Amino acid sequence: MDSVLHFEIRPTAEQEKQLFHTFDLCRKLYNYALDQRIRSYKETGKGLTYRDQQNMLPAFKEANPEYKAVQSQVLQDVLRRLDRAFVNFFEKRAGYPRFKDKLRFRSITIPQSDVRRNFGKEGYIYIPKIGHIKLNAHQAFDPSKVKIINVKFQNGKWYTNLTVETDSKPPVSDIQLAVGIDMGLFQIAVTSDGEQYENPRWITKSEKRLKKLQRRLSQKHKGSQNRQKAKHQLQKLHDHISNQRKDYLHKISHRLVQKYVLICIEDLQVKGMMKNHRLAKSIANASWNRLANYLEYKSRRFGKTLVKVNPKNTSQKCSNCRQIVKKNLSERIHQCPYCHVVLDRDLNAAINILQAGLNMIA
């Protein structure tokens, strides 16, 4: 089982310059490899595989000597990143891979960590071709367990994500409880014991500012310095919104995983639901998939059990008498004409989700 540790790093001005240069070279390789795949398919009717492009890499480096400044494993990971983008496209999990501009390629990955080389100097992390960078490790970790190193520039700061192999599970919470969680648009999550987690609607709150920056960007001439500045401001706001969302969802998922032993959620097909254009923005704002992913990996980490149940009729079924009570999305109260129970709609759904989860593991 693996977990990811997120630490801030503090490169010197010279190291920062080298990192940005590395990002730029990797971005150009990504775009070159994507163009290769497109041309190959047009000319031969066959696409290129990761293995094909990896075998072409030595010749590419020979023709472009500047790439000797980038470690081979980092370049290979760029090709893997493109390959994963195509896999996601063919499996209908994402759109067709796009060419990257400077603001859309802001990380590199070293897929194999070496404890002596990468963590031989206390308080630093060694990045090949860049040097030892000051590491602000706010929690202890075993360097020998680090498998993958990722370096990322986000919101004006530098970070490293360390994928760490974990052998043992932390102690399970003493609170032996099971819970059903209904994820919705009005409240991000409602539990079967009545707890509600509000939806801060990050995108909606920043919408005016986003539109203003997007309008400002559209007015700048392509290729100009002012356009790059406007693009950077827009990306910075998107990063800020993303960080707000991640922080809030991490807090919710941590609280739930610490409190309960069995967690039951709906197995929502969010991608299909996003096709409803009236709800797409609200669904994206609520980030159901991200919350479900956080709950899933934290449940594994802390030795808890996560069960995904069929979402059919969880909102329509009465949690008391099990009869179907049809209601529109705008109806926020569940009123059963059969047993006369009256509940908040989301609480009723959360209780149904818990019952379905208990039935699955019985």
C-alpha positions in Angstrom: 0.0 0.0 0.0 1.3 3.4 -0.9 0.7 6.9 0.4 1.8 10.4 -0.8 3.6 12.9 1.3 3.4 16.6 0.3 6.3 18.8 1.3 7.4 22.3 0.4 10.9 22.7 -1.1 13.0 25.9 -1.4 15.3 25.9 -4.4 17.8 28.7 -4.9 17.3 31.2 -7.6 19.7 29.3 -9.9 18.0 25.9 -9.1 14.6 27.5 -9.8 15.9 28.7 -13.2 17.1 25.2 -14.0 13.8 23.6 -12.9 11.8 26.0 -15.2 14.2 25.1 -18.0 13.7 21.4 -17.3 9.9 21.9 -17.3 10.1 23.7 -20.7 12.2 21.0 -22.3 9.8 18.3 -20.9 6.9 20.2 -22.3 8.4 20.4 -25.7 9.2 16.7 -25.6 5.6 16.0 -24.7 4.3 18.1 -27.6 6.8 16.6 -30.0 5.8 13.0 -28.9 2.1 13.9 -29.3 2.8 15.3 -32.8 4.7 12.1 -33.6 1.7 10.0 -32.7 -0.7 12.1 -34.7 1.5 12.1 -37.8 2.1 8.3 -37.5 -1.6 7.6 -37.4 -2.4 9.9 -40.3 0.4 8.4 -42.5 0.3 4.7 -41.6 -3.1 4.2 -39.9 -1.2 3.0 -36.8 -0.4 4.8 -33.6 2.9 4.7 -31.7 3.2 3.0 -28.3 5.2 4.1 -25.3 7.8 1.4 -26.1 8.1 2.8 -29.7 8.7 6.3 -28.4 11.1 5.2 -25.7 13.2 3.5 -28.2 13.4 6.7 -30.3 14.5 8.7 -27.2 18.3 8.2 -27.6 18.2 9.4 -31.2 16.1 12.4 -30.2 18.6 13.3 -27.4 21.4 13.0 -29.9 19.7 15.4 -32.3 18.8 17.8 -29.5 21.9 18.1 -27.2 20.1 20.4 -24.7 18.2 17.4 -23.4 21.4 16.0 -21.9 20.6 18.5 -19.1 17.6 16.3 -18.1 17.8 12.9 -16.5 16.7 10.0 -18.8 14.2 8.7 -16.3 12.4 12.1 -16.2 12.2 12.1 -20.0 10.8 8.6 -20.0 8.2 9.6 -17.5 7.1 12.4 -19.9 6.4 9.7 -22.5 4.5 7.6 -19.9 2.4 10.7 -19.1 1.4 11.0 -22.7 0.7 7.3 -23.0 -1.5 7.5 -19.9 -3.4 10.4 -21.5 -4.1 8.2 -24.6 -5.2 5.3 -22.4 -7.6 7.6 -20.6 -8.9 8.8 -23.9 -9.5 5.4 -25.3 -11.2 4.2 -22.1 -13.4 7.3 -22.3 -12.2 8.8 -19.1 -10.8 12.0 -20.7 -10.8 13.9 -23.9 -8.2 13.6 -26.7 -4.7 14.6 -25.4 -3.8 18.3 -26.1 -0.6 20.1 -26.8 0.7 21.8 -23.6 1.6 25.5 -23.1 4.0 26.7 -20.5 1.3 26.9 -17.8 0.0 23.4 -18.3 3.3 21.6 -17.7 4.6 22.4 -14.3 5.9 19.2 -12.8 8.4 16.4 -13.4 8.6 12.9 -12.0 11.6 10.8 -11.0 10.0 7.3 -11.1 12.7 5.5 -9.1 14.1 6.9 -5.8 17.6 6.1 -4.4 17.9 6.6 -0.7 21.6 7.5 -0.7 21.5 9.7 -3.7 18.2 11.5 -3.2 18.2 11.7 0.6 21.9 11.4 1.5 22.1 15.0 2.8 19.9 15.7 5.9 17.3 18.3 5.3 17.7 18.2 1.5 16.4 16.3 -1.4 18.6 15.7 -4.4 17.1 16.2 -7.9 19.3 14.8 -10.7 20.9 17.6 -12.9 19.5 20.2 -10.4 21.3 19.5 -7.1 20.4 19.4 -3.4 17.3 21.4 -2.7 16.2 22.5 0.8 13.3 20.2 2.0 10.8 21.5 4.5 9.6 18.1 5.9 6.9 18.9 8.4 6.5 15.2 9.3 9.0 12.3 9.7 9.3 9.7 6.9 11.5 6.8 6.1 13.6 7.8 3.0 14.2 4.1 2.2 10.4 3.7 1.6 10.2 6.5 -1.0 9.4 5.0 -4.4 8.6 8.0 -6.6 9.6 11.7 -6.4 7.5 14.4 -8.0 8.5 18.1 -8.2 5.8 20.6 -8.8 5.4 24.4 -9.1 2.0 25.6 -8.0 0.6 29.0 -6.9 4.1 30.5 -6.8 5.6 27.9 -4.6 7.6 24.7 -5.1 6.6 21.3 -3.7 7.6 17.7 -3.8 5.2 14.8 -3.6 6.8 11.6 -2.3 5.1 8.3 -3.0 5.9 6.2 0.1 5.4 2.5 0.6 3.7 1.8 3.9 4.0 -1.6 5.5 1.8 -1.2 8.6 -1.5 0.4 9.3 -1.9 3.0 12.1 -4.1 2.1 15.0 -7.8 1.9 14.2 -9.9 4.5 16.0 -11.7 3.4 19.2 -15.0 4.7 17.9 -16.5 1.6 16.4 -19.2 3.1 14.1 -20.7 2.6 10.6 -22.0 5.5 8.6 -23.7 6.2 5.3 -22.7 9.4 3.4 -24.9 11.1 0.8 -23.0 13.5 -1.4 -25.1 16.3 -2.9 -25.2 19.7 -4.4 -26.7 21.7 -1.5 -24.5 20.0 1.1 -21.3 18.3 0.0 -22.0 15.5 2.4 -24.7 14.5 4.9 -24.1 11.5 7.2 -26.7 9.0 8.3 -26.3 10.3 11.9 -27.3 13.8 10.9 -23.9 15.6 10.4 -23.9 18.1 7.5 -20.9 19.5 5.6 -21.7 22.6 3.7 -20.8 23.3 0.1 -18.7 26.4 0.0 -19.2 26.8 -3.8 -15.6 27.9 -4.4 -16.1 28.4 -8.2 -19.3 30.4 -7.8 -17.7 32.7 -5.3 -14.8 33.4 -7.6 -16.8 33.5 -10.8 -16.8 37.3 -11.3 -13.0 37.4 -10.7 -12.5 34.4 -13.1 -14.6 36.1 -15.8 -12.7 39.4 -15.4 -9.3 37.7 -15.8 -10.5 35.6 -18.7 -11.8 38.7 -20.4 -8.5 40.5 -19.8 -6.6 37.5 -21.2 -8.7 37.5 -24.4 -7.9 41.1 -25.0 -4.1 40.6 -25.0 -2.2 39.9 -28.2 -1.0 36.3 -28.7 2.7 35.9 -27.9 2.9 39.2 -26.0 4.4 39.6 -22.5 1.2 41.0 -21.3 -0.7 37.9 -22.4 1.7 35.7 -20.5 1.2 37.9 -17.3 -2.6 37.7 -17.8 -2.4 33.9 -18.3 -0.3 33.6 -15.1 -2.8 35.6 -13.1 -5.7 33.4 -14.3 -3.8 30.2 -13.5 -2.9 31.5 -10.1 -6.6 32.0 -9.3 -7.5 28.6 -10.6 -4.7 27.2 -8.3 -6.1 29.1 -5.3 -9.6 27.7 -5.9 -8.2 24.2 -6.3 -6.2 24.5 -3.1 -9.3 25.7 -1.2 -11.3 22.7 -2.4 -8.5 20.2 -1.7 -7.9 21.5 1.8 -11.7 21.4 2.7 -12.2 17.9 1.3 -9.1 16.6 3.1 -10.5 17.9 6.4 -13.9 16.3 5.8 -12.4 12.9 4.7 -9.9 12.9 7.6 -12.7 13.6 10.2 -14.9 10.9 8.7 -12.2 8.2 8.5 -11.1 8.9 12.1 -14.6 8.7 13.4 -16.0 5.7 11.6 -14.9 2.1 10.9 -17.3 1.3 8.1 -18.0 4.0 5.6 -20.7 3.6 2.9 -21.0 5.9 -0.1 -22.8 5.8 -3.4 -20.9 4.5 -6.5 -21.6 7.6 -8.5 -20.9 7.7 -12.3 -19.9 11.4 -12.2 -18.7 11.5 -15.8 -22.2 10.6 -17.1 -23.9 13.0 -14.7 -21.7 15.8 -16.0 -23.4 15.5 -19.4 -26.4 17.3 -17.8 -25.3 20.9 -18.7 -27.7 22.4 -16.1 -25.9 20.5 -13.3 -22.3 20.1 -14.6 -20.9 23.2 -13.0 -22.5 22.4 -9.6 -21.3 18.8 -9.8 -17.7 20.0 -10.6 -17.9 22.5 -7.7 -19.0 19.8 -5.2 -16.1 17.5 -6.3 -17.8 14.2 -5.4 -15.1 12.1 -7.2 -12.3 13.8 -5.3 -14.0 13.3 -1.9 -14.7 9.6 -2.7 -11.0 9.1 -3.7 -9.8 10.8 -0.5 -12.1 8.6 1.6 -10.9 5.5 -0.3 -7.2 5.9 0.2 -7.5 7.2 3.8 -9.7 4.2 4.6 -7.0 1.9 3.4 -4.3 3.8 5.2 -6.1 3.7 8.6 -7.5 0.2 8.3 -11.1 1.2 7.8 -13.6 -0.3 5.3 -15.2 1.7 2.5 -18.2 0.2 0.7 -19.6 1.7 -2.6 -23.3 0.9 -3.0 -25.6 1.1 -6.0 -27.1 4.7 -6.0 -30.5 3.5 -7.5 -33.4 4.9 -5.5 -31.3 6.0 -2.5 -33.1 9.4 -2.6 -36.5 8.0 -3.5 -36.9 5.1 -1.1 -38.2 5.7 2.4 -35.6 4.7 4.9 -38.3 3.7 7.4 -40.8 1.6 5.5 -38.7 1.0 2.3 -41.5 2.2 0.0 -40.6 4.3 -3.1 -41.6 8.0 -2.7 -41.0 9.9 -5.9 -39.7 13.5 -5.6 -38.0 16.1 -7.7 -34.5 17.5 -7.1 -36.1 20.7 -5.8 -37.9 18.8 -3.0 -35.6 18.9 0.0 -37.9 17.2 2.5 -38.8 13.5 2.4 -42.4 13.0 3.4 -43.6 9.4 3.3 -47.4 9.0 2.6 -47.2 5.3 3.8 -45.5 5.5 7.2 -45.8 9.4 7.6 -42.1 9.8 8.5 -40.7 13.2 7.7 -36.9 13.6 7.2 -34.4 15.8 5.4 -34.1 14.4 1.9 -30.3 14.0 2.2 -30.5 12.4 5.6 -33.0 9.9 4.3 -30.7 9.0 1.4 -27.7 8.7 3.8 -29.6 6.2 6.0 -30.5 4.2 2.8 -26.9 4.2 1.8 -25.8 2.8 5.2 -28.5 0.1 5.1 -27.4 -0.9 1.6 -23.7 -1.0 2.7 -24.5 -3.2 5.7 -26.5 -5.6 3.4 -23.5 -5.9 1.1 -21.1 -7.0 3.8 -23.6 -9.1 5.8 
